[in-house]
């Protein structure tokens, strides 16, 4: 999982998964253009555990599917 990918490529490779994505910089809309997936997990609690092990400094947590109905999101 060390290849730098675009968001559509990440979604295609890791469907319906939480992903930890390392990125180098953000655009003017505070979104990254490319990232390196450093961990995946089917649940939010599991991806948070993996976050504790990550050594990258710039990390995003994303979900590649439709948001689960039982979770709340702040935009």
C-alpha positions in Angstrom: 0.0 0.0 0.0 2.7 2.5 -0.9 1.6 3.7 -4.3 0.4 7.3 -4.7 -3.2 7.3 -6.0 -6.0 9.7 -6.8 -9.2 9.6 -4.8 -11.1 7.8 -7.6 -8.3 5.2 -7.7 -8.5 4.7 -3.9 -12.3 4.3 -4.1 -12.0 1.7 -6.8 -9.3 -0.3 -5.0 -10.8 -0.2 -1.5 -14.6 -0.2 -1.9 -16.7 0.4 1.3 -13.6 0.7 3.5 -12.2 3.3 5.9 -8.8 4.3 4.7 -5.9 6.2 6.3 -4.4 8.3 3.5 -1.0 10.1 3.7 -0.8 13.2 1.6 1.9 15.8 0.9 -0.2 19.0 0.3 -3.7 20.3 0.1 -5.3 22.4 -2.7 -7.1 25.7 -2.1 -10.3 23.7 -1.1 -8.3 21.8 1.5 -8.5 18.6 -0.4 -5.5 16.4 -1.4 -5.0 15.5 -5.1 -3.1 12.3 -4.5 -2.4 10.2 -1.5 -0.8 7.0 -0.3 -3.1 4.5 1.5 -1.3 3.4 4.7 -4.1 1.3 6.2 -7.7 0.1 5.5 -10.4 -1.2 7.8 -14.1 -2.1 7.5 -15.0 -0.2 10.7 -14.3 3.3 12.0 -13.1 2.0 15.4 -10.6 -0.3 13.7 -9.2 2.5 11.5 -8.8 4.7 14.7 -6.7 1.9 16.2 -4.6 1.8 13.1 -4.2 5.6 13.2 -2.3 5.2 16.5 0.3 3.1 14.7 0.7 5.5 11.8 4.0 7.5 11.6 3.0 9.9 8.8 2.4 13.5 9.8 -0.3 14.5 7.2 -3.1 11.9 7.3 -6.7 11.9 6.3 -9.3 9.4 7.3 -11.8 8.8 4.5 -14.7 6.3 3.8 -14.9 5.0 0.2 -18.5 4.0 0.1 -21.9 5.6 1.0 -21.8 6.9 4.5 -23.2 4.3 7.0 -26.7 5.3 8.1 -25.9 4.9 11.8 -23.0 7.4 11.8 -23.1 11.2 12.0 -20.7 13.4 10.0 -19.7 17.0 10.5 -19.0 18.9 7.3 
